[in-house]
Amino acid sequence: MAVTQWQGTIRRASTQDAALVTGILAEAFMRDPVSSWIFPADDHRARVHPAFFGPFVALALRTGEVHVAGDGLGATLWLPVGGGHDEDEGEELADLENAIGPEAMKRFGILDDQMAANHPGEPHWYLPFIGVHPEHHGKGVGSALLRDRLTELDRAGTAAYLEASTPRNAALYERLGFRRRPITLDLPDGPSLFPMWREPA
């Protein structure tokens, strides 16, 4: 079966797009296994998801790059790591516990500790989140968002890194040149994440 290739436009977001991007990610991750582990109750997840993703969107807009497909079909957050770029969480994440609650913050802290302990030290661009609105799944939006940015990284000779939250997502990333690292991030009584690295083509 042929894979649909979305042909729309992709643009770099500005601070005026913060609410749009936050909404995309909040919807896109509503059924994600890792998000469901952090926020086990569906109603709580639906209520606090925008407050959870908002600080990460603000951080990427300030220190990295945010890209949007079409008029809000999907979005990516990219953060530079190494090579003179300091990992800077600034004040954006300071009030995260107040926004999502102590239990969710505890679970997120377990995830964050694992991700930090296994994050590569070599210079690269990190993709913490890519999300496509559920109404537009299966149209090639996510692949288009990735190809657009990876083309830029290839030109610059820069590597990329991410953690896939499902084997299906990992397979998509492998088709775009990512390779799984020889570890998984295993959450207690929860899902595993698959760290993946991509050398520039």
PyMOL commands that set and color helices and strands:
alter all, ss='L'
color gray80, all
select helices_A, chain A and resi 15-28+33-38+42-63+96-100+102-117+134-136+141-156+167-175
alter helices_A, ss='H'
color red, helices_A
select strands_A, chain A and resi 10-12+65-69+74-81+124-132+160-164+179-180+185-186+192-198
alter strands_A, ss='S'
color yellow, strands_A
deselect
rebuild
show_as cartoon
